[in-house]
């Protein structure tokens, strides 16, 4: 006969996990609402969001995906990406930064073959609430590593490094002769220089300027795993960063569009005047405005559902660990890329057309309602969406999965 306390303990653990999940989602909603109130001013200033990242740390959102046994929230990727979507409703760049942190800080769990190394990095991250950035853009000239006594020296520049100023740790790849070094580096070490050169029309809080490494000392403990040959194929689990980062894109695009529609709806309720020939006394009763809002809401609900299905597919494949096959990874990636194609078109469409609901006065610069479109327009150029559509089409027509890379 099973002891009663053994039955109660798993049930209690399950309840604690459900309560913690709901608490994290509720905190994200509250932070998002506060960001929405301040978003126009934040966008105008365009400064690195140091205070906003501090708020995420205090709320425990940075640790949401880490295991509970080291103090993390224990959420899966489906819920983690929902947190990204929620925050992006308030301010798109903050949603992006949270999602990037999730991919960068979780990467050791599936890429590193030494479980103790991954555990130690995760435990330190949770204990100190570290924010993780990255300097791995494959289209930039690479960083170089040279031996210097009992350590190495890292030199070079990366044009884009999202979270350049707010990062506590940064993932970086560097050439060491004919080999590649995969590194996790603290940003408070001498030789790390974050520049103030991010001045794009959108994602102005993403802190995505250039970084330089000037005779930055690198030690053996900074290596994520041993040096590998430049042409060596990575283990299949190590390639999941691409479909996951694409799902981050999907969710903060959709969150941005949801935020735009919420702002437009509020403006219609409080400010928009009915058109002269509409026959209604309030703009909120205008049948054309009602139709547009209904269409936009329906589209966003469908897109969010597609995003969640894609997240479940990638989560399921990733959970197979070392047993996951290239085919399984590719099929899961296709789900993510289909969601990416959809989210790109939907978010660009809705963020530009919400002005049809609000009217001409909504174009006043102090509202900065254009920031929603500017944000998705800026980031959706990160990698051309038609290449993602081609990969989805090649899979559907020819059964081919994408060859893994930092973009596929």
N, C-alpha and C positions, 0 to 999 in steps of 0.2 A: 504494500500500500504506500502511495506517495505521500510524504509528509506535507501537511497543509502549508507550512511556511515556504516550502520549495515551489509550490504553485503560486503563492502570493508574490514572491520576489520578482519573477519575470513580468508579472502583470504590473507591479509597481514600477519596474524599470521602463516598461512600455509607456505607462502614463507619464512618467517624468520626461521621457523623450518627446512625447506628443506635446506636453506643456512647454518644453524648451523650444520646440519648433514653432509653436504658436507665438511664444514670447519674442522670438527673433523676427518673425514676420510682422508682428505688431510694432516692434521698435523700428523696423525698416519703413513701415507706413508713416510713423510719426516723424521720422527724419525726413522722409520724402516730402511730407506736407510743409515742414519748415523750409526745406530747400525751395519749394515752389513759391513760397512767399518772398524769398530773397533772390530768386533766380535772375531777374532782370538786372539787379544791381551787381550780382556776382559776374554775370556775363559781361557787363560793361567794364568792370575792373579787370577781368581776365587774369587774375593772379593765381599762383599755385595754391591749391586748396588745402593748406596745412591745417587750418582749424577744422575743416570738414572731415579730413581723414582722422583727426584726433577724436571727433565725435563718433565715427564708425568704430574706432578702437574701443572707446568707452562702452559702446553698445554691444560689444562682443561680435559684431558682424564679420570682422576680419577672420575670426576663428570658427565661423559657423560650419565649415566643411571638415574641420579636423576631427579626429576620433574623440569620443567622450572620455576614453581612458587617460588622455593627456590634458583634459580640460576643455576640449573643443565642443562644438555644438552637435556633431554627429549627423549633420544633414547630408543628403545625397545631392547629386548634381541637378536633379530636377528642381528641388527646392532652392538650391543655391542660385540657379539661374532666375528663378522667380524673384529672389531678393534683388538681383541685378535689374530686372524689369521694373520692380517697385521703385527703386531709387531713381532710375532714369526718368520716371514720370515727373519727379521734382526737379532734377537737374541731370541732363544727359551725361555730362562728363563724369559725375560722381558714380553713376551706374557703370560706365566704362571702366573707371578705376577699380571699382570693387570686383568686377568680372576679371580684369587682367590679374589682379592680386590672387584671385582664386586659382586661375590656371598656373600662374608662376609658382605659388606656394604649394600647390598640390602636385606639381610635376614630379618631385622626388619620389612620391609614393608609388607611381607606376613606372618611372624611368630608371630608378636606381636599383641595382640588383642586390645591394647590401641593405637588408631591412633595418639594421641598427642605425645606419647613416640617415635613412629616411626618418626613422623614429626620432633621432636626436634633433634633426632640423625642425621637425614638426613640434616637438616639445619646447624647443627654444622659441619658436615663433609664437606659440600659444602663451607661454609664460610672459613674454615681453610684448605681446601684441604687435608684432613686426609687420610692416607693410612691404610686400615684395613687388619690385618692378622688373624690367628686363631690358637688355641691350643686345638683341639677337636678330634685328632686321636683316634678312638675307640679301637685300638689294643694296645695302650699304657696304663700303669697303670694310674689310674685316679688321678686327683687333689683332695685335701680334703679342706673343708671349716669348720672352727670352730668359734663359737661365742666368742667375746671378748669385753665385755662392750656394747657400742653403735654401734659397728661395727663388722666385721668378719676378720679372718685371713686366707689367702689362702696359702697353702703349697703343694709342689710336683714338679715333673719334667715331661716334655713331650719330647720324643726323637726327634720328628720332629715338626717343626713349621715354615712353609714357610713364608718368610718375617720377620724372627725373629728380625733382626736389623733395618729394614727399616719401620716397622709398627709403626703407631701412636696410633692405637686402636687394640685390639685383642679380638676375641670371645673366650670364654673359658667355659667349663663345669666342674663342681666340685661336688663331693659327699658331702652332708650335712646330715649325718646319713643315713636314708632310703630314702632321697630325693635328687633331682638333682637341682643344681643352674645353670642357664644359664646367663652368665655375659658378659658385654662389658667393657673392662678395658683399661685405658691409660697405655702406656708402659714407660712413664717418671715418674711413681710413684715408690718410694723406694720399693725394694723387687723383682722387675722384673729383671731377669738376662738372657741375650741372650749369648749363648756360641759360640765359634768359632770352631765348630767341624763338619762342613759340608765339606766333602772332597771326594765326590763321583765322578765317572768318567764322569757323565753328569749333566746337569742343574746346572752348577757350580756357576751361578749367582743367583740361586733361593733363596739363604740365608735360607736354610731349616734345619739349625742345631737345637740343643735342646734348650729349655728354662726352667728356674726354677722360681718358686715363693717361696720366703723365707719370711714368716711372712708378706706377702703383704696385706695391709689393703684394705678391700672391704666394700663399703657402700651400703645402700639401693638403692641409685640412680644408682649403677652399675648393678643392676639386670635387665635383659632384660624383664623378666616376673616373676611372683611369683614362689616359689619353687614348684616342681612337684614330685610325687612319681616315683621311679625308673622304675616301670613297667607300668606307665601310657602311653597310646597311644597318640602321639601328634596329634593335628588337621591336617587334610589333607594338608592345604596350607603350614604348617610348614615343610612338608617333601619334598618340591620342591628343597631344596638345593642339593639333590643328583643328580637328572637328570640334573640340571643346571651345577654342577661342572663336571659331566661327559661330558657335551657339551664343557666346557672349555678345558678339555683334548683333545677332538676331534679336536677342532680348533687350538690349538697350536701344536698338532702333525702334522696336515695338513700344517699349516703355516711353520713349520720347514722343511717339505719335499719340499714345494714350494721354500723356501730359498735355499735348497740344490740343487735343479734343476736349479735355476737361477744362482747360483755360478758355477755350472758345465758347463752350457751353455756359460757363459762368459769365462771360462777357455778354452773351446773348440775353441771359436772364436779367442782367443788371444794367446794361448800357445800350445795346443795339436798339435803334428805333425802327418801328415797323415801316415797310415801304408804302409809298403813297397809295398805290392801287391794290394793296394786299387784302384790304377789307377786314383787317384784324386790328385790335387795339394794342397788342403787345407782340414784339418780334418772336417771342417764345411760342406763339400760336400760328406763326406763318407756316403754311403747309410745305413750302419749298425748303425752309430751314429744317422743319421736322423730318422731311424725307432725307435730306443730306445727313443729318445727325444719325438717323436710323441706319443708313447705308454704312456710314463710317464705323459705327459701333459694331454692326454685324461683321464687317470685314475684319476689324481688330480682334473680335472674339474668335473668329475662324483662324486668324494668323497665330494668336496666342495658343490655341489648341494644337496647331501644327508644330509650333515651337516646343510644346511640352512633349508631344509624341516623339519628336526628334531627340530631345534630351533623354527620354526613357530608353530609346534605342541605343544611344551612345553609352549611357550609364550601364545598360545590360551587357554590352560588349566589353566595356572596360572592367566590369566585375569578374570577368573570366580570367583576369590576370595573365599569367604566362601561358595559359591555354588558349588564348584568343588567336585566331588565325588571321592571315592577311585579308582573306575574303570577308570574314566577319567584321573586321575593322573597316574595310571598304564599304560594305553595305550600310553600316551604321553612319559612316561619314556622308554617304549619299543622302540619308535622311536629314542630316544637319545642313547640307548644301542646298537641298530643296527648300528648306525653311529659310535659308539665307536669301535665295532668289526672291521668294515671296515677300519676306520682311523688307527687303530693299525697296521693291516697287510700292508696297503698301505704305511704308513710312514716308517716302518721298512724296507720294500722292497726297496723303492726308495732311502732312505738315505744310504743304503749299496751299491746299484748298480750304483750310479752316477759315481763311480770310473771306471766303464766299459767305460764310455764316455770319461773320461779325460786321462786315461793312467797311467803308473807306476810313472812318476815323480810327479803326483798329491798327492802321498802318503808322500811327504816330510813333516816333522813335522811342519815346520813354517806356512804352509797353514792351518793346523788344520781342513781340510775338514772332518775328522772323527767326529768332534764335532756334526754334525747333527745326525748321527747315535747314538753316545753316549748319546745325549740328549733324543731322543725318547726311546732308549733302557732302560735308567735309569727310566724314568717316566712311561713307559708302564707296569712296574712291580709293580706299585702302588696298583693295584688290578688285579688278574689274568684274562686275557681277556676271557679265556674259560668259566669262570663263567658267564660273560656277554652273551656270545654266548648261554650258556645253558638257561638263562632266556628268551632270544629271541626265542629259540627253544620251550621252554615250553609254551610260549604264542601262537606261531603259531600252535603247535600240540594239546595242551590241553586247550587253552583259559585262562590260568592262568596268572595273572599279578604279578610282584614281590612284596614281602612283604617289605614295606618301612623300610629302615635302612640308616645308613650313607654310605652304599655301594650299596644299591639297590633302 
